[in-house]
Amino acid sequence: MEPPVIDKQAFEKVRQTLTHDFVRILGYFIEDGQKSVDRIVGGMRSRDAHALVIPAHTLKNEARQFAAFPLADLADDIERGARRVVEARGDIIDLMLPVARLQPLWRQTLDVLEVETNPL
């Protein structure tokens, strides 16, 4: 069984901790997260492992902040893999599967965040 896209208990703790800043900071995560996903996919298309490192690192940290642990773990896998490719001059093709999983997981995460934050 796969873990939930958002750890709801941890997410509620984040909501309580951020109080009135929660909506604003969540908005930054959604905006920056989309940019990171786009940069990762673009870097993969251009076969540029360097272009994957920073956005994957950013996405990893921001996803962890909002208890999106599967997304954070996938971003971590992409970051580590990209660093290995850069350092060992490996083949970026090894990152194709994790990067291909990124956009669907990002969309799932956004869908759950919408449900969790929609007052209706």
Secondary structure as UniProt FT lines:
FT   HELIX           8..18
FT   HELIX           19..21
FT   HELIX           22..45
FT   TURN            46..47
FT   HELIX           50..65
FT   TURN            66..67
FT   HELIX           69..88
FT   HELIX           92..95
FT   HELIX           96..117
//
